[in-house]
Every structure is written in structure tokens, then in C-alpha cells.
Amino acid sequence: MKIKGTKKSQKKRGQNSYHGSRKKQKGSGHRGGIGMAGTGKRADHKKSLVIKLYGNSYFGKKGITSKGTARKKIEVINLRDISKNLENLKKKYDKNGVLELKKYRVLGEGELKVKLKIKAKGFTKTAKEKIEKMGGEVIIIREKGISEPSEGSKDLKDAEGSKEPQKKDVKDSESKNSENLK
């Protein structure tokens, strides 16, 4: 007589045990993971897909940077570029015969072939010389809040005048002290 025991299939051995249906258990090994899995920094097999979808900005560092990295970046333009694209620049930036390049600093690379009045944020020494050599004019735009008093201005005279009375006051106080001691 045979004793009742469990069969092998009931011992839950093999790959089809557990998980319910086959679909639930199936991994994504052949595909290299589900969805965006495997698209990290060191990924190669899905890199072409990621670049196609998101471009190169997907990889690399992002986020908050230190305060030192956020510096003012002044746009620059060379004299060569001004003379090459003069018609387009005149259409865009010309106001009453003055080429107003407010965002730019003008550099001296290249030659200028036309007499121009240029108003810009700044000029290099060579750029200034080349523009003035052609009979042009240079106008520098100063930032708001920053004013440097010129030699003949009232601000400078007031500043010099305010220093002198302080010296007199010191001498007066010294003479009073000496009198009090006697």
C-alpha cells in the first residue's frame, strides 16, 4: 500500500513556480531593462536613444553652482565682424548715425574700412585707435550708479575742499589743548 505524499510539482520547484502568470514574472533582460533603466552616466547601450530624445543636456552636472561661477559675461565683437556685417548691424543697431552696441565690448581684431560712430560698453586700446584713425568716434556707455568725477567737476572740488577744513580743525584743537595745559 502506498503512503500519501506530495508530488514534485507541488513542491514549487522550477522557473514556472510562483509569480502567477508568465507575463508577470518576465524580466526585461534582453531589452536592457524597462523604460529608462540603464541610461545613466556610464550607459552606452541606450545612449543613442537618450541623445535622440533629450539631446546632450541629459548627461553631466547640473544644479546649483557656487557664487563664483555666476559672473557677468560681456559679449564681445571684433572690428573685423563689424566691417563684415555692417549692413545687418546698421539695420539692427543704428540710431541717428550712431551704431549702438550697448551689450558689447569692441575688440581691435581686424580693420575698419568706414568712418563710424560707435557707442558700446567698452573698447580695447587698439579698437579705439583704429576707429579714431579712420575718423570715427568712440562713445563709452557707463553703468548706472557708477560715476567717476572728472578733473573739472564740482564733486572733485568739493571732495578736495572738505579735506582742508579738517586739517584746520585739528590744528585748532591742538592749540586749545596746549592752552589748557598752561
C-alpha positions in Angstrom: 0.0 0.0 0.0 1.2 3.4 -0.9 1.6 6.2 1.6 0.1 9.6 0.6 2.8 12.2 -0.1 3.3 15.4 -2.1 4.1 15.3 -5.7 7.2 17.1 -7.2 5.0 19.7 -9.0 3.5 20.7 -5.7 6.9 21.4 -4.1 7.2 24.6 -6.2 10.5 23.8 -7.9 11.5 25.2 -11.3 11.1 28.5 -13.1 7.3 28.5 -13.6 6.5 28.3 -9.9 5.3 31.5 -8.0 4.6 34.8 -9.8 1.2 33.7 -11.1 1.2 34.2 -14.9 4.3 34.1 -17.2 3.9 37.8 -18.1 4.2 39.0 -14.5 7.4 37.1 -13.9 9.1 38.0 -17.2 12.1 40.3 -16.8 13.5 42.7 -19.4 16.9 41.3 -19.7 17.1 41.3 -23.5 15.9 44.9 -23.7 18.4 46.1 -21.1 15.8 47.0 -18.5 12.4 48.6 -18.5 11.9 52.1 -19.8 14.8 54.4 -19.0 16.7 51.8 -17.0 20.4 51.8 -17.9 20.6 55.4 -19.2 22.8 56.7 -16.5 26.2 58.4 -16.7 28.1 55.3 -17.7 25.4 53.9 -20.0 26.4 53.1 -23.6 23.8 50.7 -24.9 20.9 53.2 -24.6 23.0 56.4 -25.2 21.8 56.9 -28.7 18.1 56.7 -27.6 18.7 59.2 -24.8 20.6 61.7 -27.0 17.8 61.4 -29.6 15.1 62.1 -27.1 16.8 64.7 -24.8 20.0 65.9 -26.5 23.4 66.1 -24.8 22.0 68.1 -21.9 20.8 64.8 -20.3 24.3 63.9 -19.2 26.7 65.9 -17.0 26.5 68.0 -13.9 23.5 70.3 -13.3 22.1 72.3 -10.5 23.4 74.9 -8.1 26.8 76.2 -8.7 29.0 78.3 -6.4 28.5 82.1 -6.4 31.9 82.5 -8.1 30.7 80.9 -11.3 27.9 83.3 -11.9 30.0 86.2 -13.2 29.0 88.9 -15.6 29.8 87.9 -19.1 30.1 90.8 -21.5 29.6 90.0 -25.1 32.4 91.0 -27.4 32.6 91.9 -31.1 35.7 92.5 -33.2 36.2 95.3 -35.7 36.5 92.6 -38.4 33.0 91.4 -37.6 31.6 94.9 -37.6 33.1 95.7 -41.0 31.9 92.3 -42.4 28.3 92.6 -41.2 28.0 96.4 -41.3 24.7 96.4 -43.3 23.0 94.0 -40.9 24.3 95.8 -37.8 23.1 99.1 -39.1 19.6 97.8 -39.6 19.5 96.4 -36.1 21.6 98.9 -34.0 21.8 102.2 -35.9 20.2 105.2 -34.2 20.7 108.7 -35.7 24.0 107.7 -37.4 25.4 106.1 -34.2 26.0 102.3 -34.1 24.7 101.5 -30.5 26.2 98.2 -29.4 25.1 98.5 -25.8 25.7 94.9 -24.8 29.1 94.6 -26.5 32.8 95.4 -25.8 34.6 96.2 -29.1 37.9 94.4 -29.7 40.6 95.5 -32.1 41.0 92.4 -34.3 40.7 93.3 -38.0 40.5 96.5 -39.9 37.7 99.1 -40.2 37.2 100.5 -43.7 34.4 103.0 -43.0 34.1 106.1 -40.7 31.8 105.1 -37.9 30.4 106.5 -34.6 30.2 103.5 -32.2 28.5 103.6 -28.8 29.4 100.5 -26.7 30.0 99.2 -23.2 33.8 99.2 -23.7 36.6 99.4 -26.2 40.1 98.0 -26.2 43.0 100.3 -26.8 43.7 99.0 -30.3 40.0 99.2 -31.3 39.8 102.8 -30.1 42.9 103.8 -32.0 41.7 102.1 -35.2 38.2 103.7 -35.1 39.7 107.2 -34.4 42.3 106.6 -37.1 39.5 106.2 -39.7 37.9 109.5 -38.5 35.3 107.8 -36.4 34.1 108.4 -32.9 34.1 106.3 -29.7 31.4 106.7 -27.1 31.6 104.6 -23.9 28.4 103.7 -22.0 28.9 103.9 -18.2 26.8 101.6 -15.9 24.2 103.1 -13.7 25.3 104.0 -10.2 29.0 104.2 -11.2 30.2 107.8 -11.8 33.8 108.8 -11.7 34.2 112.6 -11.2 36.3 114.3 -13.9 39.1 116.8 -13.0 36.9 119.9 -13.6 33.7 118.7 -11.9 32.2 120.1 -8.7 32.3 116.8 -6.9 36.1 116.6 -7.1 36.5 120.2 -5.9 34.1 119.6 -3.0 36.0 116.5 -2.0 39.3 118.4 -2.0 37.7 121.3 -0.2 36.3 119.1 2.5 39.7 117.8 3.4 41.3 121.2 4.1 38.9 122.3 6.9 39.5 119.0 8.7 43.2 119.9 8.9 42.5 123.3 10.3 40.2 121.8 12.9 43.0 119.6 14.0 45.4 122.5 14.4 42.8 124.5 16.3 42.1 121.6 18.7 45.9 121.2 19.2 46.3 124.9 20.1 43.4 124.7 22.5 44.9 121.7 24.2 48.2 123.4 24.6 46.5 126.5 26.1 44.6 124.3 28.6 47.8 122.7 29.8 49.4 126.1 30.6 
